[in-house]
Amino acid sequence: MPIQENDMLIVSIHFTFTPEDADKIEPMFRELREATRKEEGVISFEAARGLDNPNVYALWEVYRDKAALDFHASTDYFKRIVIDGARAMAQQRNAVTIVPV
């Protein structure tokens, strides 16, 4: 199913870190959450840490459309926190982009 330009997009991402990196990433994800929520076109952005496994984080992101998601991915804080930070530190990353049914 191809994504249409005006589709609302939901991005669900799970990251797994070492215990040392899991503690380091928490303030970074808090910063990412606060900055992202201020972006135009962001409907919701949540960052959560696992109760049973605190090395696992989940991000749940809802964007008005593809343009809002593209803008988010172009920000300096996304590049710093996600590209250079979380993705580089993660032992595992599972991401899916979905549309409401």
The first five atom37 places (N, CA, C, CB, O) and aatype in JSON, in Angstrom:
{
  "aatype": [12, 14, 9, 5, 6, 2, 3, 12, 10, 9, 19, 15, 9, 8, 13, 16, 13, 16, 14, 6, 3, 0, 3, 11, 9, 6, 14, 12, 13, 1, 6, 10, 1, 6, 0, 16, 1, 11, 6, 6, 7, 19, 9, 15, 13, 6, 0, 0, 1, 7, 10, 3, 2, 14, 2, 19, 18, 0, 10, 17, 6, 19, 18, 1, 3, 11, 0, 0, 10, 3, 13, 8, 0, 15, 16, 3, 18, 13, 11, 1, 9, 19, 9, 3, 7, 0, 1, 0, 12, 0, 5, 5, 1, 2, 0, 19, 16, 9, 19, 14, 19],
  "atom_mask": [
    [1, 1, 1, 1, 1],
    [1, 1, 1, 1, 1],
    [1, 1, 1, 1, 1],
    [1, 1, 1, 1, 1],
    [1, 1, 1, 1, 1],
    [1, 1, 1, 1, 1],
    [1, 1, 1, 1, 1],
    [1, 1, 1, 1, 1],
    [1, 1, 1, 1, 1],
    [1, 1, 1, 1, 1],
    [1, 1, 1, 1, 1],
    [1, 1, 1, 1, 1],
    [1, 1, 1, 1, 1],
    [1, 1, 1, 1, 1],
    [1, 1, 1, 1, 1],
    [1, 1, 1, 1, 1],
    [1, 1, 1, 1, 1],
    [1, 1, 1, 1, 1],
    [1, 1, 1, 1, 1],
    [1, 1, 1, 1, 1],
    [1, 1, 1, 1, 1],
    [1, 1, 1, 1, 1],
    [1, 1, 1, 1, 1],
    [1, 1, 1, 1, 1],
    [1, 1, 1, 1, 1],
    [1, 1, 1, 1, 1],
    [1, 1, 1, 1, 1],
    [1, 1, 1, 1, 1],
    [1, 1, 1, 1, 1],
    [1, 1, 1, 1, 1],
    [1, 1, 1, 1, 1],
    [1, 1, 1, 1, 1],
    [1, 1, 1, 1, 1],
    [1, 1, 1, 1, 1],
    [1, 1, 1, 1, 1],
    [1, 1, 1, 1, 1],
    [1, 1, 1, 1, 1],
    [1, 1, 1, 1, 1],
    [1, 1, 1, 1, 1],
    [1, 1, 1, 1, 1],
    [1, 1, 1, 0, 1],
    [1, 1, 1, 1, 1],
    [1, 1, 1, 1, 1],
    [1, 1, 1, 1, 1],
    [1, 1, 1, 1, 1],
    [1, 1, 1, 1, 1],
    [1, 1, 1, 1, 1],
    [1, 1, 1, 1, 1],
    [1, 1, 1, 1, 1],
    [1, 1, 1, 0, 1],
    [1, 1, 1, 1, 1],
    [1, 1, 1, 1, 1],
    [1, 1, 1, 1, 1],
    [1, 1, 1, 1, 1],
    [1, 1, 1, 1, 1],
    [1, 1, 1, 1, 1],
    [1, 1, 1, 1, 1],
    [1, 1, 1, 1, 1],
    [1, 1, 1, 1, 1],
    [1, 1, 1, 1, 1],
    [1, 1, 1, 1, 1],
    [1, 1, 1, 1, 1],
    [1, 1, 1, 1, 1],
    [1, 1, 1, 1, 1],
    [1, 1, 1, 1, 1],
    [1, 1, 1, 1, 1],
    [1, 1, 1, 1, 1],
    [1, 1, 1, 1, 1],
    [1, 1, 1, 1, 1],
    [1, 1, 1, 1, 1],
    [1, 1, 1, 1, 1],
    [1, 1, 1, 1, 1],
    [1, 1, 1, 1, 1],
    [1, 1, 1, 1, 1],
    [1, 1, 1, 1, 1],
    [1, 1, 1, 1, 1],
    [1, 1, 1, 1, 1],
    [1, 1, 1, 1, 1],
    [1, 1, 1, 1, 1],
    [1, 1, 1, 1, 1],
    [1, 1, 1, 1, 1],
    [1, 1, 1, 1, 1],
    [1, 1, 1, 1, 1],
    [1, 1, 1, 1, 1],
    [1, 1, 1, 0, 1],
    [1, 1, 1, 1, 1],
    [1, 1, 1, 1, 1],
    [1, 1, 1, 1, 1],
    [1, 1, 1, 1, 1],
    [1, 1, 1, 1, 1],
    [1, 1, 1, 1, 1],
    [1, 1, 1, 1, 1],
    [1, 1, 1, 1, 1],
    [1, 1, 1, 1, 1],
    [1, 1, 1, 1, 1],
    [1, 1, 1, 1, 1],
    [1, 1, 1, 1, 1],
    [1, 1, 1, 1, 1],
    [1, 1, 1, 1, 1],
    [1, 1, 1, 1, 1],
    [1, 1, 1, 1, 1]
  ],
  "atom_positions": [
    [[0.85, -1.18, 0.0], [0.0, 0.0, 0.0], [0.9, 1.24, 0.0], [-0.97, 0.0, 1.23], [1.56, 1.51, 1.0]],
    [[0.92, 1.99, -1.07], [1.77, 3.19, -1.1], [1.22, 4.29, -0.2], [1.9, 3.71, -2.53], [0.01, 4.45, -0.07]],
    [[2.12, 5.03, 0.41], [1.72, 6.15, 1.27], [1.31, 7.31, 0.38], [2.88, 6.56, 2.24], [2.03, 7.7, -0.54]],
    [[0.15, 7.86, 0.67], [-0.32, 9.04, -0.04], [0.24, 10.29, 0.64], [-1.88, 9.09, -0.08], [0.52, 10.28, 1.83]],
    [[0.4, 11.35, -0.13], [1.03, 12.57, 0.38], [0.32, 13.14, 1.59], [1.08, 13.61, -0.7], [0.97, 13.7, 2.48]],
    [[-1.01, 13.01, 1.66], [-1.75, 13.61, 2.76], [-2.16, 12.62, 3.84], [-2.98, 14.28, 2.22], [-2.97, 12.94, 4.7]],
    [[-1.6, 11.41, 3.82], [-1.9, 10.42, 4.85], [-1.26, 10.8, 6.18], [-1.42, 9.04, 4.42], [-0.11, 11.23, 6.22]],
    [[-2.02, 10.63, 7.26], [-1.43, 10.73, 8.59], [-0.5, 9.52, 8.74], [-2.53, 10.77, 9.73], [-0.87, 8.41, 8.37]],
    [[0.7, 9.74, 9.27], [1.69, 8.67, 9.42], [1.99, 8.43, 10.89], [2.98, 9.01, 8.67], [2.1, 9.36, 11.68]],
    [[2.12, 7.17, 11.24], [2.5, 6.76, 12.58], [3.81, 6.0, 12.45], [1.38, 5.89, 13.27], [3.93, 5.09, 11.62]],
    [[4.79, 6.37, 13.26], [6.07, 5.69, 13.26], [6.25, 5.06, 14.64], [7.26, 6.67, 12.92], [6.17, 5.75, 15.66]],
    [[6.48, 3.76, 14.67], [6.7, 3.02, 15.92], [8.11, 2.44, 15.85], [5.62, 1.89, 16.13], [8.45, 1.7, 14.93]],
    [[8.92, 2.78, 16.85], [10.32, 2.34, 16.85], [10.66, 1.76, 18.22], [11.27, 3.52, 16.51], [10.33, 2.35, 19.24]],
    [[11.31, 0.62, 18.23], [11.85, 0.04, 19.45], [13.37, -0.01, 19.32], [11.26, -1.39, 19.72], [13.91, -0.49, 18.32]],
    [[14.04, 0.49, 20.34], [15.5, 0.44, 20.42], [15.88, -0.42, 21.62], [16.11, 1.87, 20.54], [15.22, -0.37, 22.65]],
    [[16.95, -1.2, 21.48], [17.54, -1.92, 22.6], [18.98, -1.46, 22.75], [17.46, -3.49, 22.39], [19.74, -1.41, 21.79]],
    [[19.34, -1.11, 24.0], [20.67, -0.59, 24.31], [21.34, -1.45, 25.38], [20.59, 0.88, 24.79], [20.68, -2.26, 26.03]],
    [[22.64, -1.28, 25.54], [23.33, -1.87, 26.69], [22.83, -1.13, 27.93], [24.91, -1.78, 26.54], [22.3, -0.02, 27.8]],
    [[22.99, -1.71, 29.12], [22.56, -0.99, 30.34], [23.2, 0.39, 30.48], [22.88, -1.82, 31.57], [22.53, 1.35, 30.88]],
    [[24.47, 0.51, 30.16], [25.16, 1.8, 30.27], [24.58, 2.82, 29.3], [26.67, 1.63, 30.03], [24.35, 3.97, 29.66]],
    [[24.36, 2.4, 28.06], [23.82, 3.31, 27.05], [22.34, 3.61, 27.3], [24.01, 2.72, 25.66], [21.87, 4.7, 26.96]],
    [[21.61, 2.67, 27.87], [20.19, 2.89, 28.16], [20.03, 4.07, 29.12], [19.54, 1.62, 28.76], [19.12, 4.87, 28.97]],
    [[20.91, 4.17, 30.1], [20.84, 5.29, 31.04], [21.25, 6.6, 30.37], [21.74, 5.03, 32.25], [20.72, 7.66, 30.7]],
    [[22.18, 6.54, 29.44], [22.63, 7.75, 28.73], [21.58, 8.27, 27.76], [23.92, 7.46, 27.97], [21.46, 9.48, 27.56]],
    [[20.81, 7.37, 27.16], [19.88, 7.79, 26.1], [18.61, 8.41, 26.68], [19.52, 6.59, 25.23], [17.94, 9.18, 25.98]],
    [[18.25, 8.11, 27.91], [16.99, 8.63, 28.46], [16.89, 10.15, 28.38], [16.84, 8.19, 29.91], [15.89, 10.65, 27.87]],
    [[17.87, 10.91, 28.86], [17.74, 12.38, 28.73], [17.75, 12.85, 27.28], [18.86, 13.07, 29.5], [17.16, 13.88, 26.95]],
    [[18.4, 12.11, 26.42], [18.41, 12.47, 25.0], [17.02, 12.29, 24.39], [19.44, 11.63, 24.23], [16.57, 13.13, 23.61]],
    [[16.34, 11.19, 24.74], [14.99, 10.97, 24.23], [14.0, 11.97, 24.83], [14.53, 9.53, 24.55], [13.05, 12.38, 24.16]],
    [[14.22, 12.38, 26.07], [13.37, 13.43, 26.66], [13.53, 14.74, 25.88], [13.71, 13.65, 28.17], [12.54, 15.41, 25.59]],
    [[14.76, 15.08, 25.56], [15.02, 16.29, 24.77], [14.37, 16.18, 23.4], [16.53, 16.53, 24.61], [13.74, 17.14, 22.93]],
    [[14.5, 15.03, 22.75], [13.9, 14.81, 21.44], [12.39, 14.95, 21.51], [14.28, 13.41, 20.9], [11.78, 15.59, 20.65]],
    [[11.78, 14.37, 22.54], [10.33, 14.45, 22.7], [9.87, 15.9, 22.83], [9.88, 13.66, 23.92], [8.92, 16.31, 22.16]],
    [[10.53, 16.67, 23.69], [10.11, 18.05, 23.91], [10.28, 18.9, 22.66], [10.9, 18.65, 25.05], [9.41, 19.72, 22.35]],
    [[11.37, 18.73, 21.95], [11.6, 19.51, 20.73], [10.62, 19.1, 19.63], [13.04, 19.33, 20.24], [10.08, 19.96, 18.93]],
    [[10.4, 17.82, 19.48], [9.53, 17.33, 18.41], [8.09, 17.77, 18.62], [9.61, 15.81, 18.32], [7.41, 18.1, 17.65]],
    [[7.62, 17.77, 19.84], [6.24, 18.17, 20.11], [5.96, 19.61, 19.69], [5.93, 18.0, 21.59], [4.8, 19.97, 19.51]],
    [[6.98, 20.42, 19.54], [6.81, 21.82, 19.13], [6.74, 21.99, 17.61], [7.95, 22.65, 19.68], [6.42, 23.07, 17.13]],
    [[7.05, 20.94, 16.86], [7.04, 21.03, 15.41], [5.61, 21.1, 14.88], [7.77, 19.82, 14.79], [4.71, 20.43, 15.38]],
    [[5.42, 21.94, 13.87], [4.13, 21.98, 13.2], [3.94, 20.65, 12.48], [4.04, 23.19, 12.2], [4.87, 20.13, 11.86]],
    [[2.75, 20.1, 12.55], [2.47, 18.85, 11.88], [2.66, 17.62, 12.75], [0.0, 0.0, 0.0], [2.39, 16.5, 12.31]],
    [[3.14, 17.8, 13.97], [3.28, 16.68, 14.89], [1.99, 16.59, 15.71], [4.54, 16.84, 15.82], [1.63, 17.52, 16.43]],
    [[1.32, 15.47, 15.6], [0.08, 15.25, 16.35], [0.4, 14.72, 17.73], [-0.85, 14.27, 15.6], [-0.21, 15.13, 18.72]],
    [[1.37, 13.81, 17.8], [1.75, 13.2, 19.07], [3.16, 12.65, 18.96], [0.75, 12.08, 19.48], [3.58, 12.2, 17.89]],
    [[3.9, 12.69, 20.06], [5.23, 12.09, 20.1], [5.47, 11.61, 21.52], [6.34, 13.11, 19.65], [5.49, 12.41, 22.46]],
    [[5.65, 10.31, 21.68], [5.88, 9.71, 23.0], [7.18, 8.93, 22.99], [4.7, 8.8, 23.39], [7.52, 8.27, 22.0]],
    [[7.9, 8.99, 24.09], [9.1, 8.18, 24.3], [8.9, 7.45, 25.62], [10.42, 9.06, 24.31], [8.53, 8.06, 26.63]],
    [[9.14, 6.14, 25.62], [8.89, 5.34, 26.82], [10.02, 4.34, 27.01], [7.52, 4.62, 26.74], [10.69, 3.93, 26.06]],
    [[10.19, 3.95, 28.27], [11.23, 2.98, 28.64], [10.58, 1.74, 29.21], [12.23, 3.59, 29.65], [9.6, 1.84, 29.95]],
    [[11.12, 0.57, 28.89], [10.54, -0.69, 29.32], [10.55, -0.87, 30.83], [0.0, 0.0, 0.0], [11.54, -0.55, 31.49]],
    [[9.47, -1.38, 31.37], [9.4, -1.71, 32.79], [10.11, -3.02, 33.07], [7.94, -1.8, 33.26], [10.91, -3.11, 34.0]],
    [[9.83, -4.04, 32.27], [10.45, -5.36, 32.46], [11.89, -5.39, 31.97], [9.65, -6.42, 31.73], [12.72, -6.13, 32.5]],
    [[12.18, -4.58, 30.96], [13.54, -4.5, 30.42], [13.87, -3.03, 30.19], [13.67, -5.34, 29.09], [13.54, -2.48, 29.14]],
    [[14.53, -2.39, 31.15], [14.83, -0.95, 31.03], [15.87, -0.61, 29.97], [15.29, -0.43, 32.35], [16.2, 0.56, 29.79]],
    [[16.38, -1.61, 29.28], [17.3, -1.35, 28.17], [16.55, -1.11, 26.86], [18.27, -2.53, 28.0], [17.15, -0.78, 25.84]],
    [[15.23, -1.28, 26.89], [14.39, -1.12, 25.7], [13.6, 0.18, 25.81], [13.42, -2.34, 25.54], [13.01, 0.5, 26.84]],
    [[13.61, 0.93, 24.72], [12.82, 2.16, 24.59], [11.89, 2.02, 23.41], [13.73, 3.41, 24.44], [12.2, 1.33, 22.44]],
    [[10.74, 2.67, 23.5], [9.8, 2.72, 22.38], [9.47, 4.18, 22.1], [8.5, 1.89, 22.69], [9.22, 4.96, 23.02]],
    [[9.49, 4.53, 20.83], [9.04, 5.84, 20.39], [7.77, 5.63, 19.58], [10.15, 6.59, 19.55], [7.7, 4.73, 18.74]],
    [[6.75, 6.45, 19.83], [5.49, 6.41, 19.11], [5.24, 7.81, 18.6], [4.29, 5.89, 20.01], [5.01, 8.74, 19.38]],
    [[5.3, 7.97, 17.27], [5.27, 9.29, 16.65], [4.1, 9.36, 15.67], [6.62, 9.59, 15.93], [3.91, 8.45, 14.86]],
    [[3.32, 10.42, 15.76], [2.18, 10.59, 14.85], [2.34, 11.95, 14.15], [0.81, 10.5, 15.62], [2.42, 12.99, 14.79]],
    [[2.36, 11.89, 12.83], [2.57, 13.09, 12.0], [1.35, 13.33, 11.12], [3.84, 12.94, 11.13], [0.72, 12.38, 10.64]],
    [[1.04, 14.58, 10.9], [-0.11, 14.97, 10.08], [0.0, 14.4, 8.67], [-0.22, 16.5, 10.02], [-0.99, 13.97, 8.08]],
    [[1.23, 14.41, 8.13], [1.44, 13.95, 6.76], [2.93, 13.7, 6.54], [0.9, 15.0, 5.73], [3.75, 13.89, 7.45]],
    [[3.27, 13.28, 5.33], [4.66, 12.97, 5.0], [5.56, 14.2, 5.11], [4.75, 12.39, 3.6], [6.72, 14.08, 5.51]],
    [[5.05, 15.37, 4.76], [5.85, 16.6, 4.86], [6.27, 16.86, 6.3], [5.06, 17.8, 4.31], [7.39, 17.3, 6.55]],
    [[5.39, 16.6, 7.25], [5.73, 16.8, 8.67], [6.81, 15.81, 9.11], [4.47, 16.65, 9.56], [7.72, 16.18, 9.85]],
    [[6.7, 14.57, 8.67], [7.72, 13.57, 8.99], [9.05, 13.93, 8.36], [7.28, 12.16, 8.53], [10.1, 13.82, 8.99]],
    [[9.01, 14.36, 7.1], [10.24, 14.76, 6.42], [10.91, 15.94, 7.12], [9.96, 15.1, 4.96], [12.13, 15.98, 7.26]],
    [[10.1, 16.91, 7.55], [10.66, 18.05, 8.27], [11.34, 17.58, 9.55], [9.57, 19.09, 8.58], [12.46, 17.99, 9.85]],
    [[10.66, 16.72, 10.29], [11.24, 16.21, 11.55], [12.6, 15.57, 11.31], [10.29, 15.18, 12.19], [13.55, 15.81, 12.06]],
    [[12.69, 14.76, 10.27], [13.94, 14.06, 9.97], [15.05, 15.0, 9.51], [13.71, 13.02, 8.91], [16.22, 14.61, 9.47]],
    [[14.7, 16.22, 9.16], [15.71, 17.18, 8.69], [16.24, 18.09, 9.79], [15.12, 18.02, 7.59], [17.16, 18.87, 9.55]],
    [[15.67, 18.01, 10.99], [16.09, 18.93, 12.06], [17.46, 18.57, 12.6], [15.06, 18.92, 13.19], [17.88, 17.41, 12.56]],
    [[18.14, 19.57, 13.11], [19.47, 19.35, 13.69], [19.4, 18.44, 14.91], [20.1, 20.68, 14.08], [20.27, 17.58, 15.08]],
    [[18.38, 18.61, 15.76], [18.3, 17.77, 16.95], [17.99, 16.32, 16.59], [17.24, 18.31, 17.92], [18.45, 15.41, 17.28]],
    [[17.22, 16.07, 15.53], [17.0, 14.69, 15.08], [18.32, 14.06, 14.65], [15.97, 14.64, 13.92], [18.63, 12.93, 15.03]],
    [[19.07, 14.79, 13.86], [20.35, 14.26, 13.4], [21.29, 13.98, 14.57], [21.01, 15.24, 12.41], [21.96, 12.95, 14.6]],
    [[21.34, 14.9, 15.52], [22.24, 14.75, 16.67], [21.79, 13.62, 17.59], [22.33, 16.07, 17.46], [22.6, 12.76, 17.97]],
    [[20.51, 13.61, 17.95], [20.02, 12.66, 18.95], [19.76, 11.27, 18.34], [18.75, 13.18, 19.59], [20.1, 10.26, 18.95]],
    [[19.17, 11.24, 17.16], [18.78, 9.95, 16.59], [19.88, 9.37, 15.71], [17.5, 10.11, 15.79], [20.35, 8.26, 15.95]],
    [[20.29, 10.1, 14.69], [21.26, 9.56, 13.75], [22.61, 9.33, 14.42], [21.43, 10.5, 12.54], [23.16, 8.23, 14.37]],
    [[23.15, 10.36, 15.04], [24.47, 10.26, 15.66], [24.45, 9.67, 17.06], [25.11, 11.62, 15.72], [25.48, 9.22, 17.56]],
    [[23.28, 9.65, 17.7], [23.16, 9.16, 19.07], [22.53, 7.79, 19.15], [0.0, 0.0, 0.0], [23.22, 6.77, 19.23]],
    [[21.19, 7.75, 19.14], [20.46, 6.51, 19.39], [20.79, 5.41, 18.4], [18.98, 6.77, 19.35], [21.05, 4.27, 18.8]],
    [[20.79, 5.72, 17.11], [21.07, 4.67, 16.12], [22.49, 4.14, 16.25], [20.84, 5.2, 14.7], [22.73, 2.95, 16.07]],
    [[23.43, 5.01, 16.55], [24.82, 4.58, 16.69], [25.02, 3.74, 17.96], [25.74, 5.8, 16.72], [25.85, 2.83, 17.98]],
    [[24.26, 4.05, 19.01], [24.41, 3.37, 20.29], [23.58, 2.08, 20.38], [24.01, 4.3, 21.4], [23.92, 1.19, 21.17]],
    [[22.54, 1.97, 19.61], [21.59, 0.85, 19.76], [22.2, -0.48, 19.37], [20.36, 1.11, 18.92], [22.93, -0.59, 18.39]],
    [[21.87, -1.49, 20.14], [22.23, -2.85, 19.79], [21.24, -3.39, 18.77], [22.26, -3.76, 21.03], [21.59, -4.2, 17.91]],
    [[20.0, -2.92, 18.86], [18.96, -3.36, 17.95], [17.97, -2.21, 17.75], [18.25, -4.63, 18.48], [17.7, -1.44, 18.67]],
    [[17.42, -2.12, 16.53], [16.42, -1.09, 16.21], [15.39, -1.71, 15.29], [17.08, 0.16, 15.55], [15.73, -2.27, 14.24]],
    [[14.13, -1.62, 15.67], [13.03, -2.1, 14.84], [12.08, -0.93, 14.64], [12.3, -3.32, 15.5], [11.56, -0.37, 15.6]],
    [[11.83, -0.57, 13.38], [10.98, 0.57, 13.07], [9.96, 0.19, 12.02], [11.82, 1.77, 12.6], [10.24, -0.6, 11.11]],
    [[8.77, 0.76, 12.15], [7.73, 0.57, 11.16], [6.98, 1.89, 11.01], [6.77, -0.59, 11.56], [6.69, 2.57, 12.0]],
    [[6.66, 2.24, 9.76], [5.82, 3.4, 9.47], [4.5, 2.86, 8.98], [6.49, 4.36, 8.41], [4.44, 2.05, 8.06]],
    [[3.41, 3.32, 9.63], [2.09, 2.78, 9.34], [1.09, 3.92, 9.14], [1.63, 1.85, 10.46], [1.35, 5.06, 9.51]],
    [[-0.05, 3.59, 8.55], [-1.13, 4.55, 8.38], [-2.38, 4.0, 9.08], [-1.41, 4.84, 6.86], [-2.56, 2.78, 9.14]],
    [[-3.23, 4.89, 9.59], [-4.46, 4.41, 10.24], [-5.35, 3.67, 9.24], [-5.22, 5.6, 10.87], [-5.35, 3.98, 8.05]],
    [[-6.11, 2.72, 9.74], [-7.07, 1.99, 8.89], [-8.48, 2.4, 9.26], [-6.89, 0.46, 9.04], [-9.43, 1.9, 8.66]]
  ]
}
